Amino acid sequence: MISNQKWYLSTTLKKCCEKHFYWDINECLGTTAVGSNKWYVSYEDAKCVQDCSGASPCGGVANFWEELYSSKEQCCKNKLGWVSKCSYK
């Protein structure tokens, strides 16, 4: 760390989080992400869930790598086409 201080030290918390914890900046900053209310696939549950916190159909705030869709039907069609119950519930 001493030999490469420019890499390890940042002038602000935000810059530090962006550099070293880019995959979860909100957690690093101590802030809560609220979500977009769009839809993404939960492969574990074999269904599409909403990008929000709270009761179903919310599946939690989506990770940055998860593809978001404007409707449950779009999500089901593009990601879970083989699951007949996905878009017809």
Number of C-alpha atoms within 10 A of each C-alpha: 8 8 7 8 9 10 12 12 14 15 8 8 12 14 14 18 18 16 15 14 15 14 14 14 19 15 13 16 14 8 9 10 15 12 15 13 21 20 26 27 24 16 10 6 9 15 20 27 25 28 24 20 16 11 9 10 16 19 21 18 20 25 13 10 7 12 13 21 19 13 16 21 17 17 24 25 15 11 19 20 14 11 13 11 12 18 17 9 5
